[in-house]
Amino acid sequence: MPRLRLIILFLAIATGCHKSPVQVPWQQTMLDTVNAWRTRGCLCGTDTMPPVAPLVWNDTLAAAAQAHATDMLVHDYFAHIAPNGSSPLQRAAEAGFAGDYVGENIAEGFTTLTSVMQAWKNSPDHCQNMMDSTWTTLGAATAGNYWDQEFGGY
């Protein structure tokens, strides 16, 4: 597992980019879906969320998301705070994210992008997180049936 983290960290640093085109088709679909909700505005529970700016893809946050999703799968836990005590902000910084703000949505037990996106949209807190105007970037990953969205802001 430490080797995988080092490889992911190396790739994040080696690319030197925090904004880049999405490399995996489901990630592009996720970004497009979130941005459709953001640019139209949407209902999160009983709260009407106004339109906000779309997000751009962030490879560094995707690397942090991949490391966390894989860690949850390998160590059989489901939490924003990892067993080693690391928070989403700490994990993003360790991956090389230079922003000031980080948010995270995680999910477990979903086998398709459609099902996890609908679950996050139906959860007022997760929906509001996706609609938060603080965020300017998104990275996401999955490992097994664990999903992780990392949001960043500057």
Secondary structure, DSSP 8 states (H G I E B T S, - for coil): -HHHHHHHHHHHHHH--SS----SHHHHHHHHHHHHHHHH-EEETTEEE------EE-HHHHHHHHHHHHHHHHHT---SS-TT---HHHHHHHHT---SEEEEEEEES--SHHHHHHHHHHSHHHHHHHH-TT--EEEEEEETTEEEEEEEE-
